[in-house]
Protein backbone atom coordinates (compact mmCIF):
# COMPACT_ATOMS: atom_id res chain seq x y z
CA UNK A 1 0.00 0.00 0.00
CA UNK A 2 1.33 3.44 -0.77
CA UNK A 3 2.24 5.93 1.92
CA UNK A 4 -1.02 7.92 1.79
CA UNK A 5 -3.88 8.21 4.23
CA UNK A 6 -5.80 5.04 5.06
CA UNK A 7 -9.25 4.38 6.42
CA UNK A 8 -10.76 1.43 8.19
CA UNK A 9 -14.10 0.65 6.60
CA UNK A 10 -16.74 -1.20 8.63
CA UNK A 11 -19.60 -2.76 6.71
CA UNK A 12 -22.43 -5.13 7.60
CA UNK A 13 -23.21 -7.59 4.83
CA UNK A 14 -26.92 -7.45 4.11
CA UNK A 15 -28.96 -10.21 2.53
CA UNK A 16 -29.30 -8.05 -0.59
CA UNK A 17 -25.60 -7.16 -0.78
CA UNK A 18 -23.78 -8.21 -3.93
CA UNK A 19 -20.98 -9.46 -1.64
CA UNK A 20 -23.25 -11.91 0.22
CA UNK A 21 -22.36 -15.54 -0.48
CA UNK A 22 -19.24 -14.58 -2.45
CA UNK A 23 -15.63 -15.38 -1.74
CA UNK A 24 -13.42 -12.40 -1.00
CA UNK A 25 -11.17 -13.25 -3.96
CA UNK A 26 -14.18 -12.99 -6.29
CA UNK A 27 -15.04 -9.43 -5.23
CA UNK A 28 -13.97 -6.49 -7.37
CA UNK A 29 -12.22 -4.71 -4.50
CA UNK A 30 -9.86 -1.83 -5.29
CA UNK A 31 -6.15 -2.69 -5.39
CA UNK A 32 -4.36 -2.82 -2.04
CA UNK A 33 -7.57 -3.33 -0.06
CA UNK A 34 -7.05 -5.58 2.94
CA UNK A 35 -9.97 -7.36 4.60
CA UNK A 36 -8.81 -7.39 8.22
CA UNK A 37 -11.56 -9.21 10.07
CA UNK A 38 -14.94 -10.84 9.62
CA UNK A 39 -17.17 -10.96 12.70
CA UNK A 40 -19.69 -13.74 12.19
CA UNK A 41 -22.21 -14.00 15.01
CA UNK A 42 -19.56 -13.04 17.56
CA UNK A 43 -16.86 -15.30 16.14
CA UNK A 44 -13.86 -13.43 14.76
CA UNK A 45 -12.49 -14.81 11.51
CA UNK A 46 -9.16 -13.81 10.01
CA UNK A 47 -10.22 -14.00 6.37
CA UNK A 48 -8.39 -15.39 3.39
CA UNK A 49 -9.26 -15.04 -0.27
CA UNK A 50 -11.41 -18.16 -0.13
CA UNK A 51 -13.49 -16.91 2.81
CA UNK A 52 -17.15 -16.59 1.81
CA UNK A 53 -18.97 -13.54 3.15
CA UNK A 54 -22.44 -14.22 4.52
CA UNK A 55 -25.52 -12.20 5.33
CA UNK A 56 -25.03 -10.74 8.81
CA UNK A 57 -21.22 -10.69 8.70
CA UNK A 58 -19.53 -7.52 9.93
CA UNK A 59 -16.41 -6.79 7.89
CA UNK A 60 -13.44 -4.55 8.70
CA UNK A 61 -11.32 -3.51 5.73
CA UNK A 62 -8.28 -1.27 5.34
CA UNK A 63 -8.11 0.90 2.23
CA UNK A 64 -6.64 4.17 1.08
CA UNK A 65 -8.84 7.13 1.96
CA UNK A 66 -9.60 7.72 -1.71
CA UNK A 67 -10.55 4.05 -2.29
CA UNK A 68 -12.68 3.65 0.87
CA UNK A 69 -15.96 4.67 -0.84
CA UNK A 70 -15.36 2.06 -3.56
CA UNK A 71 -14.76 -0.61 -0.91
CA UNK A 72 -18.05 0.37 0.74
CA UNK A 73 -19.87 0.11 -2.60
CA UNK A 74 -18.46 -3.36 -3.31
CA UNK A 75 -19.24 -4.74 0.15
CA UNK A 76 -22.57 -3.02 0.80
CA UNK A 77 -23.73 -3.02 -2.84
Residue, then its C-alpha position, 0 to 999 in steps of 0.5 A: x500500500x502506498x504511503x497515503x492516508x488510510x481508512x478502516x471501513x466497517x460494513x455489515x453484509x446485508x442479505x441483498x448485498x452483492x458481496x453476500x455468499x461470495x468469496x473475497x477473492x471474487x469481489x472487485x475490490x480496489x487494489x491494495x484493499x485488505x480485509x482485516x476481520x470478519x465478525x460472524x455471530x460473535x466469532x472473529x475470523x481472520x479471512x483469506x481469499x477463499x473466505x465466503x462472506x455471509x448475510x449478517x457478517x460484519x467486515x473490517x477492511x483497510x483501504x486508502x482514503x480515496x478508495x474507501x468509498x469504492x470498498x463500501x460500494x463493493x461490500x454493501x452493494 
